[in-house]
């Protein structure tokens, strides 16, 4: 197993020093799901949720969360994000959130994409919990990344 980069020689936590790394174009995509009952799905599809347009609110929450990832995850670098898309899709058992985040920088944007998806799904839960208290959030994962020293990767 390779040495963990977020610890120093004594095992103390540290932010990785990326000063010497070159800026490169970087992209990461993450996805996740929320399972919900028919009534909650109908509220989304018909736009009848009491709290308003749940997909619009979830999309904005995810984008805002991506921009603030370094404030939530202790050792993440604050990054100048150059693009964020957050797509939401309704299906027969719930909804899927997919976030793609871009930057030109010294470190990747996987954490930003994961944070965007998580916040979007949590927002869906919050806005629909009166309709379905048994919703479950899961399968949040990075599905692709591009750029940087380790190159491109797709799940």
Secondary structure, DSSP 8 states (H G I E B T S, - for coil): ----TTB-TTS-B-----TTS--EEEEEEEEEEEE--HHHHHHHHHT--TTS-HHHHHHHHHHHHHHTHHHHSTT-----EEEEEEEEEE-SSEEEEEEEEEEEESS--HHHHHHHHHHHHHHHHHHHTTT-TT-EEEEEEEEEEE-STT--EE-
